[in-house]
Amino acid sequence: TTTANSDQPFSFDLKYAKNSNLITNTIAGYVQVESGCGSITSVTDIDGNVYNTVKIGTQCWMQQNLKTAHYNDGSAITEIEDSLTWANIYNTSATTPAYCYYNGNAANNATYGKLYNWYAATDARQLCPTGWHVPTDSDFQKLSDYEGGDAISGGHLKSTSGLWLAPNTGADNSSGFTALPAGYRGGNGPFSLLGSDGYCWSSTPNYSFNAWVRYLNYSNSGCLRYSNYEGNGFSVRCVGD
């Protein structure tokens, strides 16, 4: 066992008896120490934003919410800050891909990333960098199960920073996922719950105009799964292919 951040040498003696003779062989080698996801310690999106990575079970996750304003092919995602324009997507049952900053404040991007509607998150031009994807509902379930199940896994995923409101129930970030309370934007345009709630899109639809979401709350240790309207603005956290 090692806590080092680079490969470490090891050796041990293997002793065994053969025809009543004690034989000793020395075995030597190196322990491979993984940082991030093996040799992948960070990933950069098309806009140059850099994200740290963490291996959780057999999965590789970004440690920050997505910040890109462009799809992986270089085309721009539509930015909609005006509430009436955002709400028009909901009111007309449109499927326009869009993103925004919480409260229209670009300064929130550095900490919390952008809020995307589901149409942006699942656009064929791909929101995540090459080799990464928006998690499916099954990807999130695998993560939650590895961290102890839906009832407690949220605590292991939440950051212990002061960005969460007290009591930040169960939070220890033992997974390294470092989930933040980025809040959300409703389909009708208003922003809500910065500091108390964090939402992440899955790429899995549920029924007409709804898709599966994972939700963390400051007063709950769970990783909650529920279906929500595709026109809402939620965070995106990418997982390795």
Salt bridges, closest charged atoms under 4 A:
GLU34 OE1 - LYS55 NZ 3.53
ASP47 OD1 - HIS70 ND1 2.76
ASP123 OD1 - ARG125 NE 2.85
ASP137 OD2 - ARG225 NH2 2.95
ASP139 OD2 - HIS133 NE2 2.91
ASP150 OD1 - ARG214 NH1 3.29
ASP172 OD1 - HIS156 ND1 3.11
ASP241 OD1 - HIS133 ND1 2.70
